[in-house]
Amino acid sequence: MPKDDPTPPADFWEERYASADRIWSGNVNHTFVQVVEQLTPGRALDLGCGEGGDVLWLAQHGWDATGVDISATATQRGADAAKAAGIPDERIRFVAADLGTWTPDGTYDLVTASFLQSPVHLPRVDILRRVSEHVAPGGHMLVVAHAAMPPWAGNHAHHHEFPTPAEEVEALGLEGWVAEIAEVRTREATGPDGEQATLDDTVVLLRRA
Ligand SMILES: C[S@@+](CC[C@H](N)C(=O)[O-])C[C@H]1O[C@@H](n2cnc3c(N)ncnc32)[C@H](O)[C@@H]1O
């Protein structure tokens, strides 16, 4: 991502979400479920939650779930979906905020970030490192990222970073944490225009010792 990118991130993402009734499928991410269903529910925080597919899944599977995203349109869609699904307010909440400056309250048993990647300015590693300080001892941080450019990513994709598992673990540089998963997982996916592709996800699950 170029440092001189002129587009304010909040404007970019707000315009992106406002451009359609729905940007993502609304479904939970496949790789996310594979990993999180092995963990014991507690208090969870999803960073860059978009329209909230992963947050809803957490709340529906015993977690006390909070999702944060820079787009108020996206978080409102998440809150609407939670209401439509009948999830009680005390189990789920959405916050519209810039993670570059937002500070979590208290501690979490799980912090997740699914595809927290952006073609405009995003201090991704700084955010992950800062929020990792709010993971309780014994708690986990799950980071899932595109390992390569999805074929439908378009003109903005060249600004993206696509970390390998080793690069992700090294960049986070979390001392006193154990990497329980650091691998690439492959999945079938459908693009916005219905096109099919096999995608590689970088999956890193860290546990705070
Ligand atoms: C590729 S989308 C992934 C959305 C969702 N996690 C998912 O898996 O469908 C990246 C998300 O990060 C959000 N985002 C980008 N920069 C952000 C920032 N500085 N603070 C909070 N959210 C941000 C965007 O609004 C967008 O929803």
The ligand as a MOL file (V3000), in Angstrom:
LIG
                    3D

  0  0  0     0  0            999 V3000
M  V30 BEGIN CTAB
M  V30 COUNTS 27 29 0 0 0
M  V30 BEGIN ATOM
M  V30 1 C -11.4920 -7.4400 2.7850 0
M  V30 2 S -12.6560 -6.7900 3.9230 0 CHG=1
M  V30 3 C -12.9470 -8.1820 5.0040 0
M  V30 4 C -14.2730 -8.0990 5.7210 0
M  V30 5 C -14.6270 -9.2840 6.6180 0
M  V30 6 N -13.6610 -9.5260 7.6690 0
M  V30 7 C -14.8050 -10.5380 5.8070 0
M  V30 8 O -14.0430 -11.4970 5.9720 0
M  V30 9 O -15.7260 -10.5590 4.9830 0 CHG=-1
M  V30 10 C -11.6350 -5.7110 4.9030 0
M  V30 11 C -12.4330 -4.9270 5.9250 0
M  V30 12 O -11.5420 -4.1380 6.7000 0
M  V30 13 C -12.1760 -2.9180 6.9860 0
M  V30 14 N -11.1470 -1.9270 7.3050 0
M  V30 15 C -10.2060 -1.4420 6.4770 0
M  V30 16 N -9.4490 -0.5370 7.1100 0
M  V30 17 C -9.9290 -0.4370 8.3850 0
M  V30 18 C -9.5750 0.3360 9.5290 0
M  V30 19 N -8.5590 1.2140 9.5120 0
M  V30 20 N -10.3020 0.1880 10.6610 0
M  V30 21 C -11.3420 -0.6920 10.7000 0
M  V30 22 N -11.7180 -1.4580 9.6490 0
M  V30 23 C -11.0210 -1.3320 8.5030 0
M  V30 24 C -12.9740 -2.6020 5.7390 0
M  V30 25 O -14.0230 -1.6860 5.9330 0
M  V30 26 C -13.4640 -3.9790 5.3290 0
M  V30 27 O -14.7280 -4.2600 5.8660 0
M  V30 END ATOM
M  V30 BEGIN BOND
M  V30 1 1 1 2
M  V30 2 1 2 3
M  V30 3 1 2 10
M  V30 4 1 3 4
M  V30 5 1 4 5
M  V30 6 1 5 6
M  V30 7 1 5 7
M  V30 8 2 7 8
M  V30 9 1 7 9
M  V30 10 1 10 11
M  V30 11 1 11 12
M  V30 12 1 11 26
M  V30 13 1 12 13
M  V30 14 1 13 14
M  V30 15 1 13 24
M  V30 16 1 14 15
M  V30 17 1 14 23
M  V30 18 2 15 16
M  V30 19 1 16 17
M  V30 20 1 17 18
M  V30 21 2 17 23
M  V30 22 1 18 19
M  V30 23 2 18 20
M  V30 24 1 20 21
M  V30 25 2 21 22
M  V30 26 1 22 23
M  V30 27 1 24 25
M  V30 28 1 24 26
M  V30 29 1 26 27
M  V30 END BOND
M  V30 END CTAB
M  END
